[in-house]
Amino acid sequence: MTQSRTHTCGELRQSDAGKSVKLVGWMENFREVGSNLGFVVMRDFYGKTQVVAETEELVKTFKAITKESTISVEGTVRERSSKNENMATGEIEIVPTKVEVLGKCRHAELPFEINRSREADEMARLKYRYLDLRNPEVKNNIVMRSKVVAALRKAMMDHNFMEITTPILTASSPEGARDYLVPARKHPGKFYALPQAPQQFKQLLMVSGIDRYFQIAPCFRDEDARGDRSPGEFYQLDMEMAFATQEDVFAVCEDVLPPIFAEYGTYDIASEAPFKRIPYLESMERYGSDKPDLRIDLHVEDVTEVLADTGFGPFATKDEEGNDTAVCIKAIAIDNFSESRKFIDKTIDEVEVQAGNKPYWFRVDENGEIVGGISKFVKPVEEQVKSALGLENNTLVVVTAGKKLAAQKTAGVVVKTFGAKVPGHMDKERYEFCWIVDFPMYELGEESGELEFCHNPFSMPSGGLETLLKAERGEIDPLTITADQYDLVCNGVELSSGAVRNHDPEIMVKAFEMVRLGEDDVKAKFPAMYNAFTYGAPPHAGIAPGVDRMVMLLAGEDSIREIIPFPMNKNAQDIMMSAPSEVTQAQLDELHIAIVNTEE
């Protein structure tokens, strides 16, 4: 060990009895038994050790030290008469000969009890994150994160990928989220942007002749927080491969990820290669989501033909003015259902809050009768409904309705919410991977009503230029064009998006022409990439699994903030560092920036 100690607080065992040692760490607790007996728990990064004070002088010494002060203890190791099986060092204790305070905690009252910090208010945890991280449960997530990143890095290098760091200060690019802008002092009125992802740079590396690239890349997006997304910044295992296809990317991911999940995961069972592949449209129809949780055995069925125009308003195909409602009706059958009416109503309300769309329900009771909820509208078509859904007794049926996408998404929330809460429908303790493939290249914009890119505009359209030309000639519907794009999903969490890239300038321009943008627009928005592709670009493909989400799944956490060393709060504030913060007028003047009060 270093000169400051001979051993760590998690190292000593019964075989060390009789040794003279020196430990350093935090005084977690002092329990006074009498005037000449007390017990101290010392904690460092590696574990905990008990120290016993058996003289009045030592009891007074420890009693005077505030909890969470850093101390040094020199003494002799001896076997404990009463073992503590809950501590790795529970067979021994230290009888001290010298005690020294190295760093005094000057607060008699702590913001929270260290070992129970996860029960504290989140704002307090974030403000005093350096204390929160002393909790072994919290610290262990950060330790796991470090090990996972190291394992990912080694695995990528073993697959002949080269680690290359790409710029943090770059140009603003329309990639879907808001940029974080950085004023350029030497260029008044101009701004750098923090990269939303290294997308363009990694594709330029392929043009440069790099065969396999990766990095643990920081990405910056000014977007709102949620359980599986941290505001501000996040990290991803960014990778790109030259002369590669979708199959090459899948092979690498299916080789790299399962061993890491097997070694570090909370659960022992994980999907083996090859992962299940589900076309996007099928995923939306069957699971109501493009992020299906395959641990749940519930699925969605279309019952529009059976339930439309049964007298229930939301199922009507015409509105009061006689206009076509384009109603779509989906149903989820939950068998072996024995929960109460109160449970149904509460869970239905949860779904409505999450989906923004109200679901409906009815039951098939133990006698085969349709009861409850909207049963009076279903009974006239009872036999058709039972046949369409294969209903058995003691089955709850939750029904969603609306425009197709709304009905699908609400059904997806039903599947995840009821699947997780109704016993017997979710095998929670496992990792289920799948690929979502064949994403639509285009969609009709909700506001414009015109053709727009559905996801990544730089994905290669399936079939290449010929497919786009067929659409241009009217031989096929542009909405039927799929992209060589794919998402990696695990337990209902999207770990990554990736694609075979559109590396051909001619195909790229034609793809943009479909959404009313010409070659000049492409050159203006993406000058470096477009110009580079004119110099002979190799076919290439890539993906970027999110490190934060991956570690969140491995740790079995519901919130991504639990696995980030210094996370922001939901409002993208670092309350520990008071960021974002105001700056001086001199700094603003130097950057040629004026603050405008919009409230006035």
LINFEN-V650895 format. One record per residue. N is the residue number from 1. RES is the residue in one letter. OMEGA is omega as a letter, one per 30 degrees, with the letter a starting at -180 (none if undefined). Layout:
# LINFEN-V650895
((N,RES,OMEGA) (N,RES,OMEGA))
This chain:
# LINFEN-V650895
((1,M,l) (2,T,a) (3,Q,a) (4,S,a) (5,R,l) (6,T,a) (7,H,l) (8,T,a) (9,C,l) (10,G,a) (11,E,a) (12,L,l) (13,R,a) (14,Q,l) (15,S,l) (16,D,a) (17,A,a) (18,G,a) (19,K,l) (20,S,a) (21,V,l) (22,K,l) (23,L,l) (24,V,l) (25,G,l) (26,W,l) (27,M,a) (28,E,a) (29,N,l) (30,F,l) (31,R,a) (32,E,l) (33,V,l) (34,G,a) (35,S,a) (36,N,l) (37,L,l) (38,G,a) (39,F,a) (40,V,l) (41,V,l) (42,M,a) (43,R,l) (44,D,a) (45,F,a) (46,Y,a) (47,G,a) (48,K,l) (49,T,l) (50,Q,l) (51,V,a) (52,V,l) (53,A,a) (54,E,l) (55,T,l) (56,E,a) (57,E,a) (58,L,l) (59,V,l) (60,K,a) (61,T,a) (62,F,a) (63,K,a) (64,A,a) (65,I,l) (66,T,l) (67,K,l) (68,E,l) (69,S,l) (70,T,a) (71,I,l) (72,S,l) (73,V,l) (74,E,a) (75,G,a) (76,T,l) (77,V,l) (78,R,l) (79,E,l) (80,R,l) (81,S,l) (82,S,a) (83,K,l) (84,N,a) (85,E,a) (86,N,l) (87,M,l) (88,A,l) (89,T,a) (90,G,l) (91,E,a) (92,I,l) (93,E,a) (94,I,l) (95,V,a) (96,P,l) (97,T,l) (98,K,l) (99,V,a) (100,E,l) (101,V,a) (102,L,l) (103,G,a) (104,K,l) (105,C,a) (106,R,a) (107,H,l) (108,A,l) (109,E,l) (110,L,l) (111,P,l) (112,F,l) (113,E,a) (114,I,a) (115,N,l) (116,R,a) (117,S,a) (118,R,l) (119,E,a) (120,A,l) (121,D,a) (122,E,l) (123,M,l) (124,A,l) (125,R,a) (126,L,l) (127,K,a) (128,Y,a) (129,R,l) (130,Y,l) (131,L,l) (132,D,a) (133,L,l) (134,R,l) (135,N,a) (136,P,l) (137,E,l) (138,V,a) (139,K,a) (140,N,l) (141,N,a) (142,I,l) (143,V,l) (144,M,a) (145,R,l) (146,S,a) (147,K,l) (148,V,l) (149,V,l) (150,A,l) (151,A,l) (152,L,a) (153,R,l) (154,K,a) (155,A,l) (156,M,l) (157,M,l) (158,D,l) (159,H,l) (160,N,l) (161,F,l) (162,M,l) (163,E,l) (164,I,l) (165,T,a) (166,T,a) (167,P,l) (168,I,l) (169,L,a) (170,T,a) (171,A,l) (172,S,a) (173,S,a) (174,P,a) (175,E,l) (176,G,l) (177,A,l) (178,R,l) (179,D,l) (180,Y,a) (181,L,l) (182,V,a) (183,P,a) (184,A,a) (185,R,a) (186,K,a) (187,H,a) (188,P,l) (189,G,l) (190,K,a) (191,F,l) (192,Y,l) (193,A,l) (194,L,a) (195,P,l) (196,Q,l) (197,A,l) (198,P,a) (199,Q,a) (200,Q,a) (201,F,a) (202,K,l) (203,Q,l) (204,L,l) (205,L,l) (206,M,l) (207,V,a) (208,S,l) (209,G,l) (210,I,a) (211,D,a) (212,R,a) (213,Y,l) (214,F,l) (215,Q,l) (216,I,a) (217,A,l) (218,P,l) (219,C,a) (220,F,l) (221,R,a) (222,D,a) (223,E,a) (224,D,a) (225,A,l) (226,R,a) (227,G,a) (228,D,a) (229,R,l) (230,S,l) (231,P,l) (232,G,a) (233,E,l) (234,F,a) (235,Y,l) (236,Q,l) (237,L,a) (238,D,a) (239,M,l) (240,E,a) (241,M,l) (242,A,l) (243,F,a) (244,A,l) (245,T,l) (246,Q,a) (247,E,l) (248,D,l) (249,V,l) (250,F,a) (251,A,l) (252,V,a) (253,C,a) (254,E,l) (255,D,a) (256,V,a) (257,L,a) (258,P,l) (259,P,l) (260,I,l) (261,F,l) (262,A,a) (263,E,a) (264,Y,a) (265,G,l) (266,T,a) (267,Y,a) (268,D,a) (269,I,l) (270,A,l) (271,S,l) (272,E,l) (273,A,f) (274,P,l) (275,F,l) (276,K,l) (277,R,a) (278,I,l) (279,P,a) (280,Y,a) (281,L,l) (282,E,l) (283,S,l) (284,M,a) (285,E,a) (286,R,a) (287,Y,a) (288,G,a) (289,S,l) (290,D,l) (291,K,a) (292,P,l) (293,D,a) (294,L,l) (295,R,a) (296,I,a) (297,D,l) (298,L,l) (299,H,a) (300,V,l) (301,E,l) (302,D,a) (303,V,a) (304,T,a) (305,E,a) (306,V,a) (307,L,l) (308,A,l) (309,D,l) (310,T,l) (311,G,l) (312,F,a) (313,G,a) (314,P,a) (315,F,a) (316,A,l) (317,T,l) (318,K,l) (319,D,a) (320,E,l) (321,E,l) (322,G,l) (323,N,l) (324,D,a) (325,T,a) (326,A,a) (327,V,l) (328,C,a) (329,I,a) (330,K,a) (331,A,l) (332,I,a) (333,A,a) (334,I,a) (335,D,a) (336,N,a) (337,F,a) (338,S,a) (339,E,a) (340,S,l) (341,R,l) (342,K,l) (343,F,a) (344,I,a) (345,D,a) (346,K,a) (347,T,l) (348,I,l) (349,D,l) (350,E,l) (351,V,a) (352,E,l) (353,V,a) (354,Q,a) (355,A,a) (356,G,a) (357,N,a) (358,K,l) (359,P,a) (360,Y,a) (361,W,l) (362,F,a) (363,R,l) (364,V,a) (365,D,a) (366,E,l) (367,N,a) (368,G,l) (369,E,l) (370,I,a) (371,V,l) (372,G,l) (373,G,a) (374,I,a) (375,S,a) (376,K,l) (377,F,a) (378,V,a) (379,K,l) (380,P,l) (381,V,a) (382,E,a) (383,E,l) (384,Q,a) (385,V,a) (386,K,a) (387,S,a) (388,A,a) (389,L,a) (390,G,a) (391,L,l) (392,E,l) (393,N,l) (394,N,l) (395,T,l) (396,L,l) (397,V,l) (398,V,a) (399,V,l) (400,T,a) (401,A,l) (402,G,l) (403,K,a) (404,K,a) (405,L,l) (406,A,l) (407,A,l) (408,Q,a) (409,K,l) (410,T,l) (411,A,l) (412,G,l) (413,V,l) (414,V,a) (415,V,a) (416,K,a) (417,T,l) (418,F,a) (419,G,a) (420,A,a) (421,K,a) (422,V,a) (423,P,l) (424,G,a) (425,H,l) (426,M,l) (427,D,a) (428,K,a) (429,E,l) (430,R,l) (431,Y,a) (432,E,l) (433,F,l) (434,C,l) (435,W,l) (436,I,a) (437,V,l) (438,D,l) (439,F,l) (440,P,l) (441,M,a) (442,Y,l) (443,E,l) (444,L,a) (445,G,a) (446,E,a) (447,E,a) (448,S,a) (449,G,a) (450,E,a) (451,L,l) (452,E,l) (453,F,a) (454,C,a) (455,H,a) (456,N,a) (457,P,a) (458,F,l) (459,S,l) (460,M,l) (461,P,l) (462,S,a) (463,G,l) (464,G,a) (465,L,a) (466,E,l) (467,T,l) (468,L,l) (469,L,l) (470,K,l) (471,A,l) (472,E,a) (473,R,l) (474,G,a) (475,E,l) (476,I,l) (477,D,l) (478,P,a) (479,L,l) (480,T,a) (481,I,l) (482,T,l) (483,A,l) (484,D,a) (485,Q,a) (486,Y,l) (487,D,l) (488,L,a) (489,V,l) (490,C,l) (491,N,l) (492,G,l) (493,V,l) (494,E,l) (495,L,a) (496,S,l) (497,S,l) (498,G,a) (499,A,l) (500,V,a) (501,R,l) (502,N,a) (503,H,a) (504,D,a) (505,P,a) (506,E,l) (507,I,a) (508,M,a) (509,V,a) (510,K,l) (511,A,l) (512,F,l) (513,E,l) (514,M,l) (515,V,l) (516,R,l) (517,L,a) (518,G,a) (519,E,a) (520,D,l) (521,D,l) (522,V,l) (523,K,a) (524,A,a) (525,K,a) (526,F,a) (527,P,a) (528,A,a) (529,M,a) (530,Y,a) (531,N,a) (532,A,a) (533,F,l) (534,T,a) (535,Y,l) (536,G,a) (537,A,l) (538,P,l) (539,P,a) (540,H,a) (541,A,a) (542,G,a) (543,I,a) (544,A,l) (545,P,a) (546,G,a) (547,V,a) (548,D,a) (549,R,l) (550,M,a) (551,V,l) (552,M,l) (553,L,a) (554,L,a) (555,A,a) (556,G,a) (557,E,l) (558,D,a) (559,S,a) (560,I,a) (561,R,a) (562,E,a) (563,I,l) (564,I,a) (565,P,a) (566,F,a) (567,P,l) (568,M,l) (569,N,a) (570,K,l) (571,N,l) (572,A,l) (573,Q,l) (574,D,a) (575,I,l) (576,M,a) (577,M,a) (578,S,l) (579,A,f) (580,P,a) (581,S,l) (582,E,l) (583,V,a) (584,T,l) (585,Q,l) (586,A,l) (587,Q,l) (588,L,a) (589,D,a) (590,E,a) (591,L,l) (592,H,a) (593,I,l) (594,A,l) (595,I,a) (596,V,l) (597,N,a) (598,T,a) (599,E,l) (600,E,none))
